[in-house]
């Protein structure tokens, strides 16, 4: 069987992300959840905090590893000797951008595949940005993120 990388900023990790992680772990021998350090974003949590939170909420999944990277994803995937990039899709609107990225990654390395995984329909509207906005405005995010994320976000505010 093959190994996969599930990249993202995960700021914060949502139940939609966890759905993709758990399902990917059932399909692949090993999954690396790779937290990207994107200097163009202004995250709520720094890289180390995001990695620590993800480790905490995925500790029950034995065949995953949590890591971080910066730079080109394709270089990271090659460096880690992985075969597949997993990209979660919530809606058709995600597909165009992710398809473009997959084609660029294919151009950079034709041996690495991209697998698109549809999220569970109950999370199809969910994004980290939306979670942060709702929380900042005092809305309930109880069923959108793990409890530890709510605690950490509340402490940040």
PyMOL commands that set and color helices and strands:
alter all, ss='L'
color gray80, all
select helices_A, chain A and resi 15-27+47-57+73-79+92-108+121-123+128-136+147-156
alter helices_A, ss='H'
color red, helices_A
select strands_A, chain A and resi 3-8+30-36+64-69+84-89+113-118
alter strands_A, ss='S'
color yellow, strands_A
deselect
rebuild
show_as cartoon
